[in-house]
Amino acid sequence: DSDDPMAFGEVGRVGVAIDTMDDIDRLFDGIDLEKISVSLTINPSAWVVYAMFVAVAEQRGCDLHKLTGTLQADPLKEYVAQKEWIYPVRPAVRLLRDLIMYSAKATQKINPVSLSGSHLSDVGGNALQEIAFTMAFTIAYCEEVTKAGMSVDQFAPRLSFFFISHQDFFEQICKFRAARRVYAKIMAERFKAQKPESMRLRVHVQTAAMSLTKVEHHNNLMRTAIQALGAVLGGCQSMHTNGLDEAFAIPTEEAMKLAIRTQQIIREEINVTSVIDPLGGSYFIERLTKDMETEIWKMLEEVEERGGAVKLVEDGWFQQKLADSAYATFKKIDSGEKISVGVNKFADEASSTADVHIHPYDDHCTQLQVDRLKVVRANRDDARIKVLMQELVEQARSEDTNLLPKTIELVKARATLGEICTALRGVWGAYSEPMIV
């Protein structure tokens, strides 16, 4: 929570502070939840934020089946890439299972998870690892849900994906094409999906933050535009283009306007979105797509042989592979084998970052949020929260109980995100990362 000493200096820096459902209500003040699509970029505590969103929608009298949006909620990639976690691996996967199963029935237009290969790439994973590891995590999640009794066609149409568009233009295009083939085969052959929409890969793409530089930061505009074009040619459904100043801080309003204009120019002016798979049929594109698909399957087979994705996350195997790939990449940059224009080639000694205007941070926002939280704590029924929390803890000890209904009750009673997460830490413990050498 925002008043926890561990949150000091972090409140409002890379997102909106959410402590109670009142924060969700305030965030969407004046916005019709039935008419917009909401992206909730949250992972280890995604099920709590989802519960708050549902609670606010119910409070406003919304039809839950009209709510649309996406949660990131991808726990396995957190352990291997972004390093935001709470619980050990298996309880975290169980929470995602509960979220997927509850959402499939209660909020049928919400994507309960965005499987995020993008973050695997941003910590140095190569294109093959980005797709193969993401598909391994997909298999693990689907096995968890189907094992609990839900058929794949009940939830697979709402699985979504998040990949990166990096610097190697043709490789990235073929990566997206190969990913669609692999995913369709996994769903059809392994999970026996019947619905065509269960086999479609719906992908959001972000341009590569890892490629952005502080040196000659305006060059990031060109990098982003080319990467965005590659994503469109590769068949993405939606996109985020990075701001030119993201090597320094979260982007300024001006930087984000330029990023949005990049997308709009690609969509509206150069007419590449009028053709599906425009590079299909090219000998080079078809051959590279096929070769990448073959290598992805080899990686998936190795994951299976070694015991599956969950076990390998616990063992640190994925983490080691990504660390090795990142090391190899930066060795190439340091040696000049991999070129970064303005950094290790065509460097301009006169280039300076002194004129960069970065996003300001309001130091008063922490106290503002803490004061709001004090008011909530002072006016809620603590005795009711204590009873509900104990019920949640008991449910968490059973693998068979879905935790979402009780979590929704708790957030309606104004239990905080931090309190709910802490209670379950008492059941499952906390995650400790394996040593990677």
C-alpha positions in Angstrom: 0.0 0.0 0.0 1.0 3.6 -0.5 1.6 4.1 3.2 4.0 1.2 3.5 7.6 2.2 4.1 8.6 -0.1 1.2 6.5 2.1 -1.2 8.3 5.3 -0.3 9.5 7.2 -3.4 7.5 4.8 -5.7 4.0 6.2 -5.4 2.8 7.4 -8.8 6.1 7.1 -10.6 5.3 4.5 -13.2 1.6 4.1 -12.8 -1.5 5.1 -10.8 -1.4 4.2 -7.1 -4.2 1.7 -6.4 -4.8 0.9 -2.7 -8.6 0.5 -2.6 -11.5 0.2 -5.0 -12.1 4.0 -4.3 -8.9 4.7 -6.3 -10.3 2.7 -9.3 -13.6 4.7 -9.0 -11.7 8.0 -8.9 -9.5 7.0 -11.8 -12.5 6.4 -14.0 -14.6 9.3 -12.8 -16.8 10.5 -15.6 -15.9 7.6 -17.8 -18.5 5.1 -19.0 -17.0 1.7 -18.3 -19.3 0.0 -20.8 -18.0 2.1 -23.6 -14.2 2.0 -23.3 -11.5 -0.7 -23.3 -9.3 -0.7 -20.2 -5.7 -1.9 -20.1 -4.7 -2.8 -16.5 -0.9 -3.4 -16.6 -0.4 -5.3 -13.4 0.9 -8.7 -12.7 1.4 -10.3 -9.2 -1.6 -8.6 -7.7 -3.7 -8.6 -10.9 -6.5 -10.6 -9.4 -7.1 -7.9 -6.7 -7.1 -5.0 -9.2 -9.5 -7.0 -11.4 -11.7 -7.5 -8.3 -11.7 -3.8 -7.7 -12.6 -3.0 -11.3 -15.5 -5.4 -11.2 -16.7 -4.0 -7.8 -16.7 -0.5 -9.2 -18.6 -1.6 -12.3 -21.2 -3.3 -10.1 -21.4 -0.2 -7.9 -22.2 1.9 -11.0 -24.8 -0.6 -12.2 -22.8 -1.7 -15.3 -23.5 -4.9 -17.2 -20.3 -6.9 -16.6 -20.6 -8.6 -19.9 -20.2 -5.2 -21.6 -16.9 -4.5 -19.9 -13.9 -4.8 -22.3 -10.2 -4.6 -21.6 -7.0 -6.6 -20.8 -5.0 -7.4 -17.7 -1.4 -8.3 -18.1 -1.5 -10.8 -15.2 1.4 -13.0 -16.6 3.2 -14.4 -13.5 5.8 -16.7 -15.1 7.4 -13.9 -17.1 7.7 -11.9 -14.0 10.0 -14.4 -12.4 12.2 -14.6 -15.4 12.1 -11.0 -16.7 10.5 -8.1 -14.9 11.2 -9.4 -11.4 7.9 -8.3 -9.8 6.6 -11.1 -7.6 4.9 -11.9 -4.3 4.4 -15.6 -3.9 6.2 -18.8 -4.9 5.7 -19.8 -8.5 2.9 -22.4 -8.2 0.5 -20.3 -6.0 1.0 -17.4 -8.5 -0.1 -19.7 -11.4 -3.1 -20.8 -9.3 -4.1 -17.2 -8.9 -4.0 -16.7 -12.7 -6.0 -19.9 -13.1 -8.7 -18.5 -10.8 -8.7 -15.2 -12.6 -9.1 -16.8 -16.1 -11.9 -19.1 -14.9 -13.8 -16.4 -13.1 -13.4 -13.9 -15.9 -14.5 -16.4 -18.6 -17.9 -16.5 -17.0 -18.4 -13.1 -15.3 -16.7 -10.7 -17.8 -16.7 -12.5 -21.1 -15.2 -9.6 -23.1 -12.2 -9.0 -20.8 -8.9 -10.6 -21.7 -7.7 -11.9 -18.3 -4.1 -12.3 -19.3 -1.7 -10.8 -21.8 1.2 -13.2 -22.2 4.1 -10.9 -22.4 7.0 -12.0 -24.5 7.9 -8.4 -24.9 9.5 -8.3 -21.4 11.6 -11.4 -22.2 13.0 -9.5 -25.2 13.6 -6.3 -23.2 15.9 -8.2 -20.8 18.0 -9.5 -23.6 16.1 -12.5 -24.9 16.4 -13.2 -28.7 13.5 -13.5 -31.1 13.3 -17.3 -30.8 13.4 -17.2 -27.0 10.7 -14.5 -26.9 8.2 -16.7 -28.8 9.2 -20.1 -27.5 9.3 -19.2 -23.8 6.0 -17.3 -24.1 4.4 -20.4 -25.7 5.8 -22.6 -23.0 4.1 -20.3 -20.4 0.9 -20.4 -22.4 1.0 -24.2 -22.3 1.5 -24.2 -18.5 -1.5 -21.8 -18.0 -3.8 -23.7 -20.3 -2.9 -27.0 -18.6 -3.7 -25.4 -15.2 -7.1 -24.2 -16.3 -8.1 -27.3 -18.2 -7.0 -29.5 -15.3 -9.4 -27.6 -13.1 -12.3 -28.6 -15.4 -12.8 -25.8 -17.9 -12.6 -26.6 -21.6 -10.1 -24.8 -23.7 -12.8 -23.2 -25.9 -14.3 -21.6 -22.9 -11.3 -19.4 -22.2 -8.8 -19.5 -25.1 -10.6 -16.9 -27.2 -9.8 -14.4 -24.6 -6.1 -15.2 -24.3 -4.0 -12.3 -25.6 -0.3 -11.7 -26.3 2.2 -8.9 -26.1 5.4 -9.0 -28.1 8.1 -6.6 -29.1 9.2 -5.3 -32.4 12.9 -5.0 -32.3 15.7 -3.8 -34.6 16.1 -6.7 -37.1 13.3 -5.7 -39.5 12.7 -9.0 -41.4 13.4 -11.2 -38.4 10.7 -9.5 -36.4 8.1 -9.7 -39.2 8.8 -13.5 -39.5 8.8 -13.9 -35.7 5.1 -12.8 -35.6 4.2 -15.0 -38.6 5.9 -18.0 -37.0 4.2 -17.3 -33.6 0.8 -17.5 -35.2 1.6 -20.9 -36.7 3.0 -22.3 -33.5 0.1 -21.1 -31.3 -2.6 -22.4 -33.7 -1.0 -25.9 -33.6 -0.6 -25.9 -29.8 -4.3 -25.0 -29.3 -5.6 -27.4 -32.1 -3.3 -30.4 -31.5 -2.3 -30.3 -27.9 -5.5 -28.8 -26.3 -8.0 -30.0 -29.0 -9.6 -26.6 -29.5 -12.6 -26.6 -31.8 -13.4 -22.9 -32.1 -11.4 -20.9 -34.7 -11.1 -18.0 -32.3 -9.4 -20.3 -29.8 -6.5 -20.7 -32.3 -6.0 -17.1 -33.3 -3.1 -15.2 -32.0 -4.2 -11.7 -31.0 -1.1 -9.7 -30.4 -0.3 -6.2 -29.1 3.2 -5.0 -30.0 5.5 -2.5 -28.4 8.5 -1.0 -30.0 11.9 -1.9 -28.4 12.7 0.1 -25.3 16.0 -1.7 -25.2 17.1 -0.1 -28.5 16.6 3.4 -27.3 19.6 5.6 -26.4 20.3 8.6 -24.3 23.0 9.7 -26.8 21.3 11.5 -29.7 17.9 10.7 -28.3 16.1 12.2 -31.2 17.3 9.2 -33.3 14.8 7.2 -31.2 12.0 8.6 -33.3 13.4 6.9 -36.4 14.1 3.7 -34.6 10.5 3.6 -33.3 8.9 4.4 -36.6 10.8 1.5 -38.4 10.1 -0.9 -35.6 6.4 0.1 -35.7 6.2 -0.5 -39.5 7.7 -4.0 -39.0 5.0 -4.8 -36.4 2.3 -3.7 -38.8 3.8 -5.8 -41.7 4.0 -8.7 -39.3 0.3 -8.5 -38.5 -0.2 -7.0 -35.1 -3.6 -6.1 -33.8 -2.6 -3.1 -31.6 0.5 -1.2 -30.8 2.4 1.0 -28.4 5.1 3.2 -29.8 7.8 4.3 -27.3 8.5 8.0 -26.6 11.9 9.3 -27.8 12.8 10.2 -24.2 12.1 6.9 -22.5 15.8 6.2 -22.0 15.6 8.9 -19.4 12.2 8.6 -17.7 8.6 8.0 -18.3 7.7 10.0 -21.5 6.6 13.6 -21.5 3.3 14.6 -23.1 5.1 15.9 -26.2 7.1 12.7 -26.6 3.9 10.6 -26.4 2.1 12.8 -28.9 5.0 12.2 -31.4 4.7 8.5 -30.6 1.0 8.4 -31.3 1.6 10.5 -34.5 4.0 7.8 -35.7 1.2 5.2 -35.5 -1.3 7.5 -37.1 1.0 8.2 -40.1 1.6 4.5 -40.6 -2.1 3.8 -40.4 -3.5 6.8 -42.3 -0.9 8.0 -44.8 1.2 5.1 -46.2 -1.6 2.6 -46.8 0.2 -0.5 -45.4 -2.8 -1.6 -43.2 -5.0 -2.3 -46.2 -3.3 -5.6 -47.0 -3.2 -8.7 -44.8 0.3 -10.3 -44.6 1.7 -8.1 -47.4 5.1 -9.8 -47.5 3.6 -13.3 -47.7 4.9 -15.3 -50.7 8.3 -13.7 -50.6 10.9 -16.5 -50.8 13.0 -14.9 -48.1 10.1 -14.2 -45.8 8.6 -17.7 -46.1 11.9 -19.4 -45.6 12.8 -17.4 -42.6 9.3 -17.9 -41.1 9.6 -21.7 -41.6 13.1 -21.8 -40.1 12.1 -19.8 -37.0 9.0 -22.0 -36.5 11.2 -25.1 -36.6 13.6 -23.6 -34.0 10.7 -22.6 -31.7 9.4 -26.1 -31.7 12.8 -27.4 -30.8 12.9 -25.1 -27.8 9.4 -26.2 -26.7 10.5 -29.8 -26.9 13.5 -29.1 -24.7 11.2 -27.4 -22.1 9.0 -30.5 -22.1 11.9 -32.9 -21.7 13.2 -30.9 -18.8 9.9 -31.0 -16.9 7.8 -28.1 -18.1 7.7 -24.4 -17.8 6.7 -24.1 -14.1 9.6 -26.4 -13.0 12.1 -24.6 -15.2 11.1 -21.2 -13.8 11.6 -22.6 -10.3 15.0 -24.0 -11.3 16.1 -20.7 -12.9 16.6 -22.3 -16.3 14.7 -19.6 -18.3 16.5 -16.9 -16.3 19.9 -18.3 -17.2 19.0 -18.5 -20.9 17.9 -14.9 -21.0 20.9 -13.7 -19.0 23.2 -15.6 -21.4 21.5 -14.0 -24.4 21.7 -10.5 -22.9 25.4 -10.9 -22.2 26.1 -12.1 -25.8 24.1 -9.1 -27.2 25.9 -6.5 -25.1 29.3 -8.0 -25.9 28.5 -7.5 -29.6 27.5 -3.8 -28.9 30.7 -3.2 -26.9 32.8 -4.8 -29.7 31.0 -2.9 -32.4 29.7 -6.1 -34.1 26.2 -4.9 -33.3 25.8 -1.3 -34.4 24.0 1.4 -32.4 24.1 4.6 -34.5 25.4 7.5 -32.6 26.8 5.3 -29.8 29.4 2.9 -31.3 29.3 4.1 -34.9 28.9 7.6 -36.3 29.3 9.0 -32.8 29.1 12.7 -32.4 31.4 14.0 -29.8 29.4 17.2 -29.5 26.2 15.4 -28.7 24.8 16.4 -25.3 21.8 15.3 -23.2 21.7 18.7 -21.3 18.7 20.0 -23.3 16.5 17.0 -22.6 13.3 17.8 -20.7 12.1 14.8 -18.7 8.8 14.1 -17.1 8.4 15.9 -13.7 7.6 14.1 -10.5 5.2 15.7 -8.0 6.6 15.0 -4.5 3.3 15.8 -2.9 1.5 12.9 -4.6 2.6 10.4 -2.0 1.1 12.3 0.9 -2.1 12.9 -1.0 -2.5 9.2 -1.6 -1.6 8.3 2.0 -4.2 10.8 3.3 -6.9 9.3 1.1 -6.0 5.8 2.5 -6.2 7.1 6.1 -9.8 8.3 5.4 -10.8 4.9 4.0 -9.3 3.0 6.9 -11.0 5.3 9.4 -14.5 4.8 7.9 -14.6 1.0 7.1 -15.9 -2.0 9.1 -12.6 -3.6 10.3 -14.4 -6.4 12.0 -16.1 -7.5 8.8 -12.8 -7.3 6.9 -11.1 -9.5 9.5 -13.8 -12.2 9.1 -13.6 -12.0 5.3 -9.9 -12.1 5.3 -9.8 -15.3 7.4 -12.3 -16.9 5.0 -10.0 -16.0 2.1 -7.0 -17.5 3.9 -8.9 -20.7 4.5 -9.9 -20.9 0.8 -6.3 -20.3 -0.2 -5.3 -23.5 1.6 -7.6 -25.5 -0.8 -6.6 -25.8 -4.4 -10.2 -26.3 -5.4 -11.7 -23.0 -4.4 -11.7 -19.9 -6.7 -10.4 -16.9 -4.7 -12.1 -14.2 -6.9 -15.6 -14.1 -5.2 -14.1 -13.7 -1.7 -11.6 -11.1 -3.0 -14.4 -9.1 -4.5 -16.3 -9.2 -1.2 -13.1 -7.9 0.5 -12.5 -5.0 -1.8 -16.2 -4.0 -1.5 -15.6 -3.9 2.3 -12.6 -1.6 1.5 -9.8 -4.0 2.3 -6.6 -2.7 0.7 -4.5 -4.4 -2.0 -1.6 -4.6 0.4 -3.7 -6.2 3.1 -5.1 -8.9 0.8 -1.7 -9.8 -0.6 -0.1 -9.9 2.9 -2.7 -12.3 4.2 -2.0 -14.8 1.4 1.7 -14.4 2.0 1.0 -15.9 5.4 -0.4 -19.0 3.6 2.1 -19.5 0.7 5.2 -17.6 1.9 7.2 -15.3 -0.4 9.3 -16.1 -3.5 13.1 -16.3 -3.3 14.9 -16.1 -6.6 17.4 -18.9 -7.4 21.0 -17.9 -7.9 22.0 -17.3 -11.6 25.7 -17.5 -12.3 
